[in-house]
Amino acid sequence: MAQDFGISRETLYKYLKLEEAI
């Protein structure tokens, strides 16, 4: 499902964690 959007859930979680870290 998420792959259809070109983004995997793991990538989303990593992105969110990076934003929180900044």
Secondary structure, DSSP 8 states (H G I E B T S, - for coil): -GGGGT--HHHHHHHHHHHHH-
